[in-house]
Amino acid sequence: MTIDQHNETAFKEQALVLRTLGHPVRLRIVVGLSGRCSCVKEIWECLGLPQAVVSQHLKVMKENGILDARREGTRVCYSLRNPRLAEMVKLLPLDC
């Protein structure tokens, strides 16, 4: 089997997405954002974690192409950049 340079780049990009999702908090964020948009406050309240912790994870996920962020007044709302991630997470044996 041969992999051309284009495919190798695509594999590296997808591996980065999977590595990013490899943290339990980030996985929980993806599950919570499935099919909707939420602001930071809603996310950290739902997770029961400090705002600073959640914001750091959101930053990493945004930088790695998993989330989109849009400002609504003073709030920043996050959503999944690729809705297929929600489908992927549904395949995991999670009690969500």
Backbone atoms as SQL, in Angstrom:
CREATE TABLE atoms (id INTEGER PRIMARY KEY, chain TEXT, resi INTEGER, resn TEXT, atom TEXT, x REAL, y REAL, z REAL);
INSERT INTO atoms VALUES
  (1, 'A', 1, 'MET', 'N', 0.845, -1.176, 0.000),
  (2, 'A', 1, 'MET', 'CA', 0.000, 0.000, 0.000),
  (3, 'A', 1, 'MET', 'C', 0.893, 1.243, 0.000),
  (4, 'A', 2, 'THR', 'N', 0.589, 2.181, -0.854),
  (5, 'A', 2, 'THR', 'CA', 1.358, 3.420, -0.891),
  (6, 'A', 2, 'THR', 'C', 0.451, 4.578, -0.501),
  (7, 'A', 3, 'ILE', 'N', 1.049, 5.521, 0.162),
  (8, 'A', 3, 'ILE', 'CA', 0.320, 6.716, 0.585),
  (9, 'A', 3, 'ILE', 'C', 1.042, 7.909, -0.009),
  (10, 'A', 4, 'ASP', 'N', 0.327, 8.667, -0.847),
  (11, 'A', 4, 'ASP', 'CA', 0.979, 9.831, -1.429),
  (12, 'A', 4, 'ASP', 'C', 1.071, 10.950, -0.389),
  (13, 'A', 5, 'GLN', 'N', 1.797, 11.991, -0.718),
  (14, 'A', 5, 'GLN', 'CA', 2.049, 13.094, 0.217),
  (15, 'A', 5, 'GLN', 'C', 0.749, 13.753, 0.666),
  (16, 'A', 6, 'HIS', 'N', -0.216, 13.891, -0.233),
  (17, 'A', 6, 'HIS', 'CA', -1.498, 14.510, 0.121),
  (18, 'A', 6, 'HIS', 'C', -2.217, 13.707, 1.199),
  (19, 'A', 7, 'ASN', 'N', -2.282, 12.396, 1.007),
  (20, 'A', 7, 'ASN', 'CA', -2.949, 11.548, 1.996),
  (21, 'A', 7, 'ASN', 'C', -2.219, 11.568, 3.330),
  (22, 'A', 8, 'GLU', 'N', -0.900, 11.608, 3.295),
  (23, 'A', 8, 'GLU', 'CA', -0.135, 11.648, 4.539),
  (24, 'A', 8, 'GLU', 'C', -0.473, 12.911, 5.327),
  (25, 'A', 9, 'THR', 'N', -0.605, 14.021, 4.643),
  (26, 'A', 9, 'THR', 'CA', -0.979, 15.274, 5.299),
  (27, 'A', 9, 'THR', 'C', -2.366, 15.162, 5.918),
  (28, 'A', 10, 'ALA', 'N', -3.292, 14.574, 5.189),
  (29, 'A', 10, 'ALA', 'CA', -4.655, 14.396, 5.707),
  (30, 'A', 10, 'ALA', 'C', -4.647, 13.504, 6.949),
  (31, 'A', 11, 'PHE', 'N', -3.854, 12.444, 6.920),
  (32, 'A', 11, 'PHE', 'CA', -3.762, 11.560, 8.085),
  (33, 'A', 11, 'PHE', 'C', -3.195, 12.306, 9.291),
  (34, 'A', 12, 'LYS', 'N', -2.204, 13.146, 9.069),
  (35, 'A', 12, 'LYS', 'CA', -1.617, 13.917, 10.162),
  (36, 'A', 12, 'LYS', 'C', -2.639, 14.891, 10.750),
  (37, 'A', 13, 'GLU', 'N', -3.429, 15.525, 9.894),
  (38, 'A', 13, 'GLU', 'CA', -4.452, 16.457, 10.374),
  (39, 'A', 13, 'GLU', 'C', -5.500, 15.731, 11.208),
  (40, 'A', 14, 'GLN', 'N', -5.935, 14.565, 10.744),
  (41, 'A', 14, 'GLN', 'CA', -6.945, 13.813, 11.484),
  (42, 'A', 14, 'GLN', 'C', -6.378, 13.246, 12.787),
  (43, 'A', 15, 'ALA', 'N', -5.103, 12.885, 12.782),
  (44, 'A', 15, 'ALA', 'CA', -4.471, 12.411, 14.022),
  (45, 'A', 15, 'ALA', 'C', -4.439, 13.527, 15.059),
  (46, 'A', 16, 'LEU', 'N', -4.227, 14.761, 14.625),
  (47, 'A', 16, 'LEU', 'CA', -4.249, 15.900, 15.550),
  (48, 'A', 16, 'LEU', 'C', -5.633, 16.064, 16.165),
  (49, 'A', 17, 'VAL', 'N', -6.674, 15.913, 15.366),
  (50, 'A', 17, 'VAL', 'CA', -8.046, 15.995, 15.889),
  (51, 'A', 17, 'VAL', 'C', -8.268, 14.907, 16.933),
  (52, 'A', 18, 'LEU', 'N', -7.866, 13.693, 16.624),
  (53, 'A', 18, 'LEU', 'CA', -8.064, 12.585, 17.563),
  (54, 'A', 18, 'LEU', 'C', -7.249, 12.771, 18.843),
  (55, 'A', 19, 'ARG', 'N', -6.013, 13.271, 18.716),
  (56, 'A', 19, 'ARG', 'CA', -5.202, 13.548, 19.915),
  (57, 'A', 19, 'ARG', 'C', -5.875, 14.607, 20.773),
  (58, 'A', 20, 'THR', 'N', -6.395, 15.623, 20.128),
  (59, 'A', 20, 'THR', 'CA', -7.054, 16.702, 20.865),
  (60, 'A', 20, 'THR', 'C', -8.272, 16.175, 21.611),
  (61, 'A', 21, 'LEU', 'N', -9.016, 15.296, 20.985),
  (62, 'A', 21, 'LEU', 'CA', -10.206, 14.721, 21.628),
  (63, 'A', 21, 'LEU', 'C', -9.854, 13.666, 22.668),
  (64, 'A', 22, 'GLY', 'N', -8.581, 13.334, 22.798),
  (65, 'A', 22, 'GLY', 'CA', -8.151, 12.297, 23.724),
  (66, 'A', 22, 'GLY', 'C', -8.198, 12.686, 25.188),
  (67, 'A', 23, 'HIS', 'N', -8.613, 13.897, 25.501),
  (68, 'A', 23, 'HIS', 'CA', -8.738, 14.337, 26.895),
  (69, 'A', 23, 'HIS', 'C', -10.206, 14.230, 27.312),
  (70, 'A', 24, 'PRO', 'N', -10.490, 13.658, 28.487),
  (71, 'A', 24, 'PRO', 'CA', -11.884, 13.467, 28.910),
  (72, 'A', 24, 'PRO', 'C', -12.716, 14.756, 28.925),
  (73, 'A', 25, 'VAL', 'N', -12.138, 15.863, 29.346),
  (74, 'A', 25, 'VAL', 'CA', -12.897, 17.119, 29.378),
  (75, 'A', 25, 'VAL', 'C', -13.270, 17.537, 27.962),
  (76, 'A', 26, 'ARG', 'N', -12.353, 17.411, 27.035),
  (77, 'A', 26, 'ARG', 'CA', -12.628, 17.804, 25.656),
  (78, 'A', 26, 'ARG', 'C', -13.678, 16.900, 25.025),
  (79, 'A', 27, 'LEU', 'N', -13.620, 15.637, 25.350),
  (80, 'A', 27, 'LEU', 'CA', -14.621, 14.703, 24.858),
  (81, 'A', 27, 'LEU', 'C', -15.999, 15.074, 25.401),
  (82, 'A', 28, 'ARG', 'N', -16.064, 15.436, 26.666),
  (83, 'A', 28, 'ARG', 'CA', -17.334, 15.866, 27.268),
  (84, 'A', 28, 'ARG', 'C', -17.851, 17.144, 26.605),
  (85, 'A', 29, 'ILE', 'N', -16.958, 18.038, 26.244),
  (86, 'A', 29, 'ILE', 'CA', -17.365, 19.271, 25.562),
  (87, 'A', 29, 'ILE', 'C', -17.990, 18.934, 24.218),
  (88, 'A', 30, 'VAL', 'N', -17.379, 18.027, 23.464),
  (89, 'A', 30, 'VAL', 'CA', -17.930, 17.638, 22.159),
  (90, 'A', 30, 'VAL', 'C', -19.317, 17.037, 22.326),
  (91, 'A', 31, 'VAL', 'N', -19.483, 16.168, 23.309),
  (92, 'A', 31, 'VAL', 'CA', -20.796, 15.567, 23.562),
  (93, 'A', 31, 'VAL', 'C', -21.810, 16.671, 23.885),
  (94, 'A', 32, 'GLY', 'N', -21.423, 17.628, 24.718),
  (95, 'A', 32, 'GLY', 'CA', -22.331, 18.705, 25.103),
  (96, 'A', 32, 'GLY', 'C', -22.682, 19.652, 23.972),
  (97, 'A', 33, 'LEU', 'N', -21.769, 19.816, 23.025),
  (98, 'A', 33, 'LEU', 'CA', -22.015, 20.737, 21.910),
  (99, 'A', 33, 'LEU', 'C', -22.676, 20.063, 20.715),
  (100, 'A', 34, 'SER', 'N', -22.900, 18.780, 20.791),
  (101, 'A', 34, 'SER', 'CA', -23.487, 18.059, 19.663),
  (102, 'A', 34, 'SER', 'C', -24.822, 18.681, 19.265),
  (103, 'A', 35, 'GLY', 'N', -24.821, 19.260, 18.066),
  (104, 'A', 35, 'GLY', 'CA', -26.051, 19.822, 17.515),
  (105, 'A', 35, 'GLY', 'C', -26.461, 21.174, 18.060),
  (106, 'A', 36, 'ARG', 'N', -25.581, 21.838, 18.814),
  (107, 'A', 36, 'ARG', 'CA', -25.967, 23.147, 19.336),
  (108, 'A', 36, 'ARG', 'C', -24.763, 24.029, 19.581),
  (109, 'A', 37, 'CYS', 'N', -25.042, 25.245, 19.953),
  (110, 'A', 37, 'CYS', 'CA', -24.023, 26.245, 20.263),
  (111, 'A', 37, 'CYS', 'C', -24.189, 26.622, 21.732),
  (112, 'A', 38, 'SER', 'N', -23.094, 26.801, 22.436),
  (113, 'A', 38, 'SER', 'CA', -23.156, 27.184, 23.845),
  (114, 'A', 38, 'SER', 'C', -22.074, 28.194, 24.162),
  (115, 'A', 39, 'CYS', 'N', -22.366, 29.058, 25.123),
  (116, 'A', 39, 'CYS', 'CA', -21.355, 30.018, 25.557),
  (117, 'A', 39, 'CYS', 'C', -20.502, 29.378, 26.652),
  (118, 'A', 40, 'VAL', 'N', -19.385, 30.001, 26.927),
  (119, 'A', 40, 'VAL', 'CA', -18.423, 29.463, 27.890),
  (120, 'A', 40, 'VAL', 'C', -19.093, 29.205, 29.238),
  (121, 'A', 41, 'LYS', 'N', -19.883, 30.154, 29.705),
  (122, 'A', 41, 'LYS', 'CA', -20.513, 30.010, 31.021),
  (123, 'A', 41, 'LYS', 'C', -21.413, 28.775, 31.066),
  (124, 'A', 42, 'GLU', 'N', -22.199, 28.564, 30.024),
  (125, 'A', 42, 'GLU', 'CA', -23.064, 27.383, 29.981),
  (126, 'A', 42, 'GLU', 'C', -22.243, 26.098, 30.016),
  (127, 'A', 43, 'ILE', 'N', -21.127, 26.105, 29.307),
  (128, 'A', 43, 'ILE', 'CA', -20.289, 24.907, 29.234),
  (129, 'A', 43, 'ILE', 'C', -19.668, 24.599, 30.594),
  (130, 'A', 44, 'TRP', 'N', -19.050, 25.603, 31.245),
  (131, 'A', 44, 'TRP', 'CA', -18.387, 25.287, 32.517),
  (132, 'A', 44, 'TRP', 'C', -19.392, 24.980, 33.618),
  (133, 'A', 45, 'GLU', 'N', -20.570, 25.588, 33.560),
  (134, 'A', 45, 'GLU', 'CA', -21.588, 25.246, 34.559),
  (135, 'A', 45, 'GLU', 'C', -22.070, 23.813, 34.367),
  (136, 'A', 46, 'CYS', 'N', -22.252, 23.417, 33.124),
  (137, 'A', 46, 'CYS', 'CA', -22.701, 22.057, 32.817),
  (138, 'A', 46, 'CYS', 'C', -21.665, 21.022, 33.247),
  (139, 'A', 47, 'LEU', 'N', -20.397, 21.331, 33.013),
  (140, 'A', 47, 'LEU', 'CA', -19.326, 20.394, 33.351),
  (141, 'A', 47, 'LEU', 'C', -18.979, 20.400, 34.834),
  (142, 'A', 48, 'GLY', 'N', -19.334, 21.492, 35.522),
  (143, 'A', 48, 'GLY', 'CA', -18.993, 21.599, 36.936),
  (144, 'A', 48, 'GLY', 'C', -17.505, 21.815, 37.165),
  (145, 'A', 49, 'LEU', 'N', -16.861, 22.479, 36.204),
  (146, 'A', 49, 'LEU', 'CA', -15.431, 22.743, 36.297),
  (147, 'A', 49, 'LEU', 'C', -15.191, 24.248, 36.342),
  (148, 'A', 50, 'PRO', 'N', -14.034, 24.676, 36.855),
  (149, 'A', 50, 'PRO', 'CA', -13.723, 26.108, 36.870),
  (150, 'A', 50, 'PRO', 'C', -13.678, 26.687, 35.452),
  (151, 'A', 51, 'GLN', 'N', -14.094, 27.931, 35.339),
  (152, 'A', 51, 'GLN', 'CA', -14.141, 28.617, 34.057),
  (153, 'A', 51, 'GLN', 'C', -12.780, 28.613, 33.370),
  (154, 'A', 52, 'ALA', 'N', -11.719, 28.843, 34.121),
  (155, 'A', 52, 'ALA', 'CA', -10.379, 28.895, 33.531),
  (156, 'A', 52, 'ALA', 'C', -9.985, 27.559, 32.898),
  (157, 'A', 53, 'VAL', 'N', -10.348, 26.469, 33.534),
  (158, 'A', 53, 'VAL', 'CA', -10.032, 25.131, 33.008),
  (159, 'A', 53, 'VAL', 'C', -10.769, 24.910, 31.693),
  (160, 'A', 54, 'VAL', 'N', -12.052, 25.217, 31.684),
  (161, 'A', 54, 'VAL', 'CA', -12.861, 25.024, 30.477),
  (162, 'A', 54, 'VAL', 'C', -12.363, 25.931, 29.350),
  (163, 'A', 55, 'SER', 'N', -12.056, 27.178, 29.672),
  (164, 'A', 55, 'SER', 'CA', -11.572, 28.111, 28.649),
  (165, 'A', 55, 'SER', 'C', -10.282, 27.619, 28.011),
  (166, 'A', 56, 'GLN', 'N', -9.401, 27.041, 28.804),
  (167, 'A', 56, 'GLN', 'CA', -8.146, 26.512, 28.258),
  (168, 'A', 56, 'GLN', 'C', -8.414, 25.371, 27.286),
  (169, 'A', 57, 'HIS', 'N', -9.323, 24.483, 27.640),
  (170, 'A', 57, 'HIS', 'CA', -9.662, 23.373, 26.748),
  (171, 'A', 57, 'HIS', 'C', -10.342, 23.880, 25.480),
  (172, 'A', 58, 'LEU', 'N', -11.218, 24.867, 25.603),
  (173, 'A', 58, 'LEU', 'CA', -11.881, 25.439, 24.434),
  (174, 'A', 58, 'LEU', 'C', -10.856, 26.069, 23.489),
  (175, 'A', 59, 'LYS', 'N', -9.866, 26.724, 24.054),
  (176, 'A', 59, 'LYS', 'CA', -8.815, 27.351, 23.256),
  (177, 'A', 59, 'LYS', 'C', -8.058, 26.306, 22.439),
  (178, 'A', 60, 'VAL', 'N', -7.662, 25.216, 23.088),
  (179, 'A', 60, 'VAL', 'CA', -6.935, 24.144, 22.403),
  (180, 'A', 60, 'VAL', 'C', -7.800, 23.553, 21.286),
  (181, 'A', 61, 'MET', 'N', -9.068, 23.351, 21.570),
  (182, 'A', 61, 'MET', 'CA', -9.959, 22.757, 20.574),
  (183, 'A', 61, 'MET', 'C', -10.182, 23.704, 19.394),
  (184, 'A', 62, 'LYS', 'N', -10.260, 24.977, 19.672),
  (185, 'A', 62, 'LYS', 'CA', -10.420, 25.956, 18.591),
  (186, 'A', 62, 'LYS', 'C', -9.156, 26.016, 17.741),
  (187, 'A', 63, 'GLU', 'N', -8.003, 26.052, 18.381),
  (188, 'A', 63, 'GLU', 'CA', -6.722, 26.113, 17.662),
  (189, 'A', 63, 'GLU', 'C', -6.497, 24.884, 16.781),
  (190, 'A', 64, 'ASN', 'N', -7.034, 23.746, 17.195),
  (191, 'A', 64, 'ASN', 'CA', -6.828, 22.508, 16.451),
  (192, 'A', 64, 'ASN', 'C', -7.981, 22.185, 15.500),
  (193, 'A', 65, 'GLY', 'N', -8.840, 23.167, 15.247),
  (194, 'A', 65, 'GLY', 'CA', -9.863, 23.028, 14.221),
  (195, 'A', 65, 'GLY', 'C', -11.101, 22.253, 14.589),
  (196, 'A', 66, 'ILE', 'N', -11.334, 22.046, 15.867),
  (197, 'A', 66, 'ILE', 'CA', -12.503, 21.275, 16.288),
  (198, 'A', 66, 'ILE', 'C', -13.706, 22.181, 16.525),
  (199, 'A', 67, 'LEU', 'N', -13.461, 23.380, 17.036),
  (200, 'A', 67, 'LEU', 'CA', -14.550, 24.304, 17.377),
  (201, 'A', 67, 'LEU', 'C', -14.488, 25.589, 16.571),
  (202, 'A', 68, 'ASP', 'N', -15.654, 26.163, 16.375),
  (203, 'A', 68, 'ASP', 'CA', -15.790, 27.529, 15.874),
  (204, 'A', 68, 'ASP', 'C', -16.287, 28.376, 17.030),
  (205, 'A', 69, 'ALA', 'N', -15.890, 29.629, 17.042),
  (206, 'A', 69, 'ALA', 'CA', -16.338, 30.554, 18.086),
  (207, 'A', 69, 'ALA', 'C', -16.909, 31.799, 17.416),
  (208, 'A', 70, 'ARG', 'N', -18.000, 32.295, 17.970),
  (209, 'A', 70, 'ARG', 'CA', -18.579, 33.526, 17.440),
  (210, 'A', 70, 'ARG', 'C', -19.016, 34.386, 18.611),
  (211, 'A', 71, 'ARG', 'N', -18.739, 35.655, 18.498),
  (212, 'A', 71, 'ARG', 'CA', -19.065, 36.612, 19.550),
  (213, 'A', 71, 'ARG', 'C', -20.499, 37.081, 19.384),
  (214, 'A', 72, 'GLU', 'N', -21.231, 37.059, 20.499),
  (215, 'A', 72, 'GLU', 'CA', -22.603, 37.572, 20.557),
  (216, 'A', 72, 'GLU', 'C', -22.653, 38.564, 21.709),
  (217, 'A', 73, 'GLY', 'N', -22.379, 39.820, 21.405),
  (218, 'A', 73, 'GLY', 'CA', -22.285, 40.829, 22.457),
  (219, 'A', 73, 'GLY', 'C', -21.066, 40.568, 23.309),
  (220, 'A', 74, 'THR', 'N', -21.292, 40.327, 24.591),
  (221, 'A', 74, 'THR', 'CA', -20.177, 40.051, 25.501),
  (222, 'A', 74, 'THR', 'C', -19.886, 38.553, 25.619),
  (223, 'A', 75, 'ARG', 'N', -20.720, 37.743, 25.007),
  (224, 'A', 75, 'ARG', 'CA', -20.561, 36.289, 25.103),
  (225, 'A', 75, 'ARG', 'C', -19.832, 35.729, 23.889),
  (226, 'A', 76, 'VAL', 'N', -19.109, 34.655, 24.116),
  (227, 'A', 76, 'VAL', 'CA', -18.508, 33.902, 23.018),
  (228, 'A', 76, 'VAL', 'C', -19.192, 32.543, 23.000),
  (229, 'A', 77, 'CYS', 'N', -19.792, 32.213, 21.856),
  (230, 'A', 77, 'CYS', 'CA', -20.495, 30.937, 21.724),
  (231, 'A', 77, 'CYS', 'C', -19.672, 29.990, 20.866),
  (232, 'A', 78, 'TYR', 'N', -19.629, 28.747, 21.294),
  (233, 'A', 78, 'TYR', 'CA', -18.843, 27.720, 20.618),
  (234, 'A', 78, 'TYR', 'C', -19.760, 26.687, 19.984),
  (235, 'A', 79, 'SER', 'N', -19.320, 26.171, 18.855),
  (236, 'A', 79, 'SER', 'CA', -20.032, 25.086, 18.176),
  (237, 'A', 79, 'SER', 'C', -18.993, 24.196, 17.499),
  (238, 'A', 80, 'LEU', 'N', -19.407, 22.992, 17.165),
  (239, 'A', 80, 'LEU', 'CA', -18.507, 22.062, 16.482),
  (240, 'A', 80, 'LEU', 'C', -18.294, 22.531, 15.052),
  (241, 'A', 81, 'ARG', 'N', -17.068, 22.608, 14.637),
  (242, 'A', 81, 'ARG', 'CA', -16.757, 23.008, 13.261),
  (243, 'A', 81, 'ARG', 'C', -17.244, 21.935, 12.285),
  (244, 'A', 82, 'ASN', 'N', -17.095, 20.686, 12.672),
  (245, 'A', 82, 'ASN', 'CA', -17.523, 19.582, 11.822),
  (246, 'A', 82, 'ASN', 'C', -18.574, 18.773, 12.580),
  (247, 'A', 83, 'PRO', 'N', -19.847, 18.862, 12.179),
  (248, 'A', 83, 'PRO', 'CA', -20.901, 18.137, 12.890),
  (249, 'A', 83, 'PRO', 'C', -20.713, 16.627, 12.887),
  (250, 'A', 84, 'ARG', 'N', -19.871, 16.120, 11.989),
  (251, 'A', 84, 'ARG', 'CA', -19.624, 14.676, 11.963),
  (252, 'A', 84, 'ARG', 'C', -18.882, 14.207, 13.207),
  (253, 'A', 85, 'LEU', 'N', -18.220, 15.129, 13.924),
  (254, 'A', 85, 'LEU', 'CA', -17.574, 14.750, 15.183),
  (255, 'A', 85, 'LEU', 'C', -18.602, 14.242, 16.188),
  (256, 'A', 86, 'ALA', 'N', -19.774, 14.859, 16.201),
  (257, 'A', 86, 'ALA', 'CA', -20.835, 14.411, 17.106),
  (258, 'A', 86, 'ALA', 'C', -21.248, 12.979, 16.772),
  (259, 'A', 87, 'GLU', 'N', -21.312, 12.663, 15.474),
  (260, 'A', 87, 'GLU', 'CA', -21.642, 11.302, 15.053),
  (261, 'A', 87, 'GLU', 'C', -20.553, 10.324, 15.500),
  (262, 'A', 88, 'MET', 'N', -19.305, 10.753, 15.390),
  (263, 'A', 88, 'MET', 'CA', -18.188, 9.906, 15.780),
  (264, 'A', 88, 'MET', 'C', -18.250, 9.598, 17.283),
  (265, 'A', 89, 'VAL', 'N', -18.539, 10.610, 18.081),
  (266, 'A', 89, 'VAL', 'CA', -18.588, 10.429, 19.533),
  (267, 'A', 89, 'VAL', 'C', -19.723, 9.487, 19.917),
  (268, 'A', 90, 'LYS', 'N', -20.804, 9.486, 19.154),
  (269, 'A', 90, 'LYS', 'CA', -21.925, 8.585, 19.438),
  (270, 'A', 90, 'LYS', 'C', -21.518, 7.119, 19.305),
  (271, 'A', 91, 'LEU', 'N', -20.450, 6.852, 18.565),
  (272, 'A', 91, 'LEU', 'CA', -19.974, 5.475, 18.395),
  (273, 'A', 91, 'LEU', 'C', -19.228, 4.968, 19.624),
  (274, 'A', 92, 'LEU', 'N', -18.809, 5.884, 20.501),
  (275, 'A', 92, 'LEU', 'CA', -18.068, 5.488, 21.693),
  (276, 'A', 92, 'LEU', 'C', -19.023, 4.943, 22.749),
  (277, 'A', 93, 'PRO', 'N', -18.588, 3.959, 23.521),
  (278, 'A', 93, 'PRO', 'CA', -19.456, 3.380, 24.551),
  (279, 'A', 93, 'PRO', 'C', -19.535, 4.280, 25.788),
  (280, 'A', 94, 'LEU', 'N', -20.183, 5.450, 25.621),
  (281, 'A', 94, 'LEU', 'CA', -20.333, 6.404, 26.718),
  (282, 'A', 94, 'LEU', 'C', -21.775, 6.395, 27.193),
  (283, 'A', 95, 'ASP', 'N', -21.975, 6.633, 28.465),
  (284, 'A', 95, 'ASP', 'CA', -23.332, 6.778, 29.002),
  (285, 'A', 95, 'ASP', 'C', -23.666, 8.257, 28.996),
  (286, 'A', 96, 'CYS', 'N', -24.107, 8.765, 27.844),
  (287, 'A', 96, 'CYS', 'CA', -24.415, 10.194, 27.694),
  (288, 'A', 96, 'CYS', 'C', -25.901, 10.399, 27.589);
